[in-house]
């Protein structure tokens, strides 16, 4: 895969973090993303940021360029992933694991060797993971009462630890 060569990525030695979500309540904040990617780096993993290009005001699927650019300006070692769905699926398949908001890409990641941690929020008014969550042996979810942005880092690190301590792709 040329993408892996371009960024010197080794299968199983990186985590894909997705920020694409139709609803802001399912998206992590820049501060959360900084903490997560720092944690992954400390554990020996590179971070690949999956995001959507385009218009942030698109009602069908808002873009994430602004968040991605801010994050990568602060952490230039983060690898961008914003190409085709085929490229994203191939990269996710080779990741140690992925962290992705409730979306189609989360389901793609559920079928990968490394698995996925799906991000859900406000399940009283939005899809609940019991009905729409990722399925598979290596899937987990984090549910925020109102918004992912309101959860403390500790909640995420506990779930990440389970995936880091039992790697499936190395």
C-alpha angles and dihedrals in degrees: 000000000000092000092063091047093048092056098030091241120168117210110255094016099090139060123218113221115192123201100175112117132144090222122055090215089071095051125094118233124247089253091053091048091051091051093046095048091046089052092050091048091051089052092052100261129122119223125235115194116213113198143153123255122214140052117356089207094056105128092205098053119350117216125242101208094118095053092042093050092049092049096046091047088060095040109030090176090071110105117227121229111185106130131100126332088246091057092046091050092049093049093045089051089061097043124109084236139318136237110206136160118244102292143113090276089058088060091049088053090050088065093052126102092246097046131214144268106216120208118220132173140184093009091178087072103020136050114301119224091232087070104023104020127119116280127212145078094283102044131114136166137214115207122199118200092227111348138000087231090067096058120099120242090247091070092057097042091055091055093042090053092061091055094042093049093051105040115182102187107048 
